[in-house]
Amino acid sequence: MSDYTEKNSNLIPKIDIPCFAWNSQAEQGLLFFKAKSLWIPCDTIPAVTDYIQTHFSLFQTTNLTICLMTSKFQIQAVIRQFLSILGIDSSQILDIYQLYLHKLPIKQYQQIIRSCTAPLDGMIFGISHGQAGILEDLLPGNALNFCSSSQDIYFNTKILSALAEESYNAICHTKYIIFDMFDYTYFNFDTILTNECQNYLTANGFFCENRHDYHHSQSVDDINHCLTEIFALRSDTSAFQRFLTLFPQIHCPDVQEYQNEYRKLMRPDTTLHQDAIAAYLSPSTPVFSSIQRHVYEPTIQFQIANFAEFLHLVYCINPNIKVIGVLLPKYYVVEETEQTVNQLWKPYFENIVSSFQEKYANFTFCDLKNLTDISHNPDFYQDLTHLNFEGARHLTNYIVSAISEHS
């Protein structure tokens, strides 16, 4: 069960994520909810609760265990809230996603660096565009990709700092760093202030902290509390034994297995469909994101300071490391549509980048948005903004040339 919404005073559960239920008394009751949606003909939450409890015998049983398999923080929170309404106690809910990944470190950068078998020649930082669009295996020497969806400059800096502290010998001989700078609005972006905050922190294992003195759209304490509960389960011996009882033949991935499959997931062979392009172009007025429509000056200054810290830290690790900032091309219809807002953001961004180039001799910048042989080819994209594997292969060749040019 993924989420539920109230519309016209009716509660409509969306059931699009498998949910495993087990009646330990009868030792049976495997159940997968596969329906896209389910209409509950009731007007109030108590009425919905009564309807479900009456029409679904599963919820009438005793010794019931509900197993959740979702990586999304927000989805899991809503599922737990919904089950609570149905009278399901938290002790009856088993997060099998965390138990399945019990062999892995909580923090994603630790998962990545532990797959490292030799000192690094290169590292990639940035956001989901670099995660999907830069193939570390095609870069010179031994390289690892630390990019992640919704990862702002602050968190990239935090990861580099952690790597310097925990894995210095692995990174100290690095020759180059590629930094995917997302878009001209990157300095205006703060993960903590977005609706992807919880999902980012859950996926990367970071605990949220109170970083600013201006308003947060979500409670830091609440996020910390929930993350603590989620990750504590990995070391819960009792919960793990329940997990093995339910799935005695299951194979839980180690770091190398997980990373291999994760990379395939991020770089699928799927191609951009014409329907997606038509849907994007259909509105009469393009919808731009909040960071494109608004200037968040405190965020800009905060991220400028973080990028300065990133470059300074690189210099401290090894003054010979070359840092190459890059912007990757979105599909051309998006680039053309966003020219309206980028009339403001592009010169603003370039002025900031230029100031860093003047101060740090080891930093250079390459704007790859004008690579029309990539941006005009729908077969190179998995969606409107992310390259697929074939597109990433072509884009990485350009980055290899940039590394050679600036070495």
N, C-alpha and C positions, 0 to 999 in steps of 0.2 A: 504494500500500500504506500503510495508516494505522497499524496497530499490531499487536502480537502478544502473546499471553498464554500462560502455562503453566497448565494445568489437568489434574489427574490425571496429571501427568508427561508430558503431550502438548503440543506446541507448536501453537497454532492461529492462523495468520495471518488477520487481518481485512483484506480487500482491498476498501475502499470509497472510495478516492480514486484518480482516474485517474493512471496512471504511464506516461510516454512512454519507450519504449526505441528506440534507434537503432543499427543495425549500419553503421558508416561505411564498412566495406569493401564491403558489398553495396549500400549506399545504400538500404536498406529496413528494415522492421521496426517500423513503427508499431504500438504495442500499448497498449490500454486495459484495465486490470483493472476489471471492473464487478461481479464477484460480491460478494455481501454477506459471505460467509465461505467459507473453504476448509478442509476437514478433512484434515490430513496424518496418515496412519496409522502414526505412528512414536512411539517412547517417549523418544528422546534427541535433543538438538540436532544431533549429528553425523549421526544417521540422517535427520533432517529435511532437513539440508543435502544429503545424498546423494540423497534422494528428489526434491527440487526440481531439482537439477542434472541428474538423470537424466531426469525427466519433462517438464521445460521446456527445450526446445532453445535458447531465448533465452539462457540462462546458459552455454551451451557455446560461444557465438560469441566471436570475438576483436574487438578494437576496439569494444567495447560502451559506449554512453553511456546512462546512466539519468537521465532528467529528472524532477525533483520539482516539483510545483505545489501547495504548501500553505503557508498563512500561520501554521500552528500550530507553535510551537517544539517542543513535546513530541512531536507526531506526527512531525515531521521527524527528531528525534533517534532515535526508535525505528526509523524506516525505515532510517536510515543504519546503525544497529547491526545490523539484520537483513541488510542488503545486505553489510555487512562479514563476517558469518558465512558468506555465500554466496561470499566471495572477491572481492567488488567493491571496488576501491580507491576512495578518496575522489576521486581525480582523474577517475574515470569518472562521477561524479555531478554533474549540472548543476542548480542551483537556479533554475529558470526563473521562479519567482514573483518573486524579487528583480530579475532581469534585465528582466522585463516591466514592473516599476515603476521603472525606472531614471531616468525623468524627474522623479520625485517626491522631495522631501526625505525623509530617513529619519524625522525626528520628525513625528508626526502634527499637533502644534499648528502646525508650520511649513507643512504642507500646507494647513491650514485658513486661516491668516492670509494666505497667498499668494493665496488666492482673493478677498481683500478688495480692493475697488475704490474705497472711500471710507473716511474716518475712521469709527470705530465709535461707535454710540450705546449699544449693549448687548452684553454677553457672558454666556454661560452656562457654568457650571462644574459638575462633579459626576460622576455615575456613569452606568451604562447606562440607568437609568430616565429621566434627563434627556436622554440622547442620543436615545432613542426617543420620549419623550413631550412634548418641548418643541420646537415648530416655530419656528425663529428667523425665518423669513420672515414670520410673522404678528405678531411683536413690533414695538413702535414703533421707527421709524428703521431704521438699518442694524445688524444684530446677527449674531453668529457663535456657534456652539455648540462648545465645547471639551470637552464631556463624553465619557467613554469607559468601556467596560466595565472593571470592577475598579479604577477610579481612586480611590484613597483621598485623604484631605485633604492629605497630604504632597505627592502628585503634582499635585494641583490648585494648590497653592501654588507648586510648582516651575515649573509651566507659566506661571502669572501672572508670576513673577519673570523667566522667560525672555522673555516677551512685552514686559515693561517694559524689558528690556535691549536686545532686538533690534528691536522694532517700536513704540517709544514713541509716535511721531507718530500711529500708527494707533489707539492705545488711550487717549491722554491726555485726549480730550474725551468719553470714555464717560460716560453719564448713569446707567446702572443695570447691576448684575450680578445674575443669577439663579444661586443656588447650590443645586443638587439635593443634598440631604443624605441621600439614600438611605433610611435608616430610623433608628429610635431607637437602633440599635446602631452608628451610623457612627463614633463616636469610638473604638469598640472594634475597628475594622477596620484592618488593615495589609496592603497588597498583598504586600509582601515575604514575609510569613509564610503565604501561601496557596498552594494548588496552581495558581492562575492567574497566579502571578508571571511565569514565563517568557513565557507568551502575551501578558501585558500589555506587558512590556518590548519584546518583538519587534514588537508592533503599533504601539507608540508611539515606538520608537526610542531609549528611554532606556536608559542603561547602569546596571545595578544597582550600588549602593555599600553599604559597611558602615556602616549608619546607627545601629545600636544596639550596646550592649555585652551584650545578652542573646542567647540561643541562636537561631540561624537554622536553619530546617529544610532549607535548601539552601545549597550552596557559592556564595558570591559570586564567587569567582575563576573557577569553572567557568562560571557564567552570563556573566560578562564575556568569557571566552575564546570561547564559542560565538557570542555576539552580534557580537563583533569579526569573526569569520570570515564570518558571515551577511551583514553589511552591507558588508564589504569587496568583496564580489562585484559590487556595483553600479558600482564604478569599475574593474573588471577588464576591460580592453580585449579581451584574448584570449577570455575567457568570453563577452563580448557578441558577438564575431564568430562564435563557435560557435553562439550563440543565433540570430543572423540567418541563418546557414547552414541551420539546422533549420527556421526559420519566416521565410522571406524576405518574405512578404506581411503579416506581423503589424503591427497598429497598436497602439503602446504609448500609454496614456492620459497626457495632461498633467494638471496639478493640477485645473483646472476640471472636466474630464471625469470624473476619478476622484471628486471630491467630489460631483458630481451623482449618480453611480451609487451611491456609498457611502450617501448619505442615503436613497435609495430602498430599499437593502438593509436599513437599520436601521429603516425605518418601512413595513413591508409592508402590503398590503391584507388579508392573511389575518386570520381571526377565531378566537377561542378555541373549541376544540372541546369538546363535552360529555364526550367520552372522557377528555380531560385533566383535567377537573374531577372526574370519577368516580374516576380513578386517584389524584388527590391526596387525596380523601376516604376512599379504601378502607382505608388502614392503621388499625388500632385505636388506635395511639399515634402522633401526629404526630412527624415527624422534624425537629428544628430544627438550624440550622447551628451550627458551633462558636462563632461570635461571639455567638449568642443564648444558648448554654448555659453559657458561661464568661465570667468577667470578667477581662480582660487589663489590669491596672492600668498597667503600663509603656506599653502601647500607648495607653491613654486619655490619659495625661499627655502623651505624645509628640504625639498628634493635637490635643489642646487647644492645645499650644504652636504647632503648625503653623497652626491656624485663627486664632490671635491674630496670627501673622505675616502670614497672608493679609489680614486686615482692616487691619492696619497698613500693608501694602504698598499696598492700595487707597487708603488715605488719603494716602499719599505721592504716588501717581500723580495723584490728583485728589480733594481732600477733599469735593467735592460729589457724588461717586458714591454712589448708594444701593445697598446690598447686601441682597438679599431671599433669605433661606434658605427653601427649600420642601421639603416631603415629599409625594411623589406617591402616589396611591392604588393599591394592588395590588387584584386582583380580590377581591370581598368575602369569599369563602370563606377566602382566605388571611388577610385582615385579622382575621376572626373567630377563626380557628385560632390565630393568633399573639398574641391577647390574653393568653394564659396567660403567655408570657415577657415581654410588654410591660408587664405589671403592675410588673415591676422596671425595665425599660429606659426606659419613657416618662417617668416623673418624673426619672430620672437624667439623661436627655438634655435634658429641658426646663429643669432646673436649670442645666446648662452653658450652654445657649442664652440663658437669662435673664441669666446673668452677663455674657455678651458684649453683650447689648442694653443693659445698664446702663453698660458701659464705652465702647461705640462707638455714638454717636448716629446714625450712618449705616447701622446694621445693624438689620434687622427680620426677623421669622420668620412664615411662614404654613404651618400644618399643613393640607394639602389631603386628608388621608386620609379625611375624613368626607364627601367629595363623593359621596353615594350615587347621584346621577344618572349618575355615571361608573362607580363601582366595582361597581354592580349590573348593568351592561350588558355581557354577554359579547362583543357586537359591537364593543366599543371596545378589545378586548385581542388581542394576537397570541399571548400565553401568559398564564400566571397572574399574572405580575408586571410585564409590559411592555405599554404601550399600542401599538396599531397607529396607522396614519395618521389614521383618523377619530377615534379616542380622543384622540390628541395634539392634533388640531384643537380639540376641545371643551375639553381641559385648558388649552391655551395661552390660550384666551379668559379663563379665570379668572386666569391669570398677568398678562395684559394689564390686567385690572381692579386687580390688586394693585400693579402698577407705577404706574398712574394714582393710586391711593389714597395711595401713599407718595412720590410725586414732590414 
